[in-house]
Amino acid sequence: MKYVLVASRILFSVIFLISASGHFDPNTIAFAASKGVPFASIFVPLSGIIEAAGALSIMIGYKARYGALLIIIFLIPVTLLLHDFWNVADPMARNMDMSSFLKNISMLGGALFITYFGSGPASVDFSLAPKSQAPKLAHPQS
């Protein structure tokens, strides 16, 4: 069952890894600037670095709690500034922004789980932890 946690870390992280490279695209930077993001030419690429670092950390299970904090730091401003559906007049665009907003809220919940519980077994964190400090699992490892 410990490999279910590995799969869940990978599945959680993949969306962030895929989207991080887009943060260096001039069109993405221009879009963020049009939504009122200050210093978009600096903050958008920086957010891509934060997003990728957090995702890689979670995926491999190394310092996954810190990686989840990076994802939280990334998601909060992105969700509030870029997916402000309450300010969108066009019904179709409002629904798209609301879907993205809710997706991000859901991912915030996942990142909070990882912040609290860590990466679990079958991770770099688990293998590096002294055996006396390794978390006790409710279910036997398989």
Summary of the structure (lengths in Angstrom):
residues: 142
radius of gyration: 17.2
end to end distance: 5.4
largest distance: 57.2
contacts: 411
relative contact order: 0.15
helix: 75%
strand: 0%
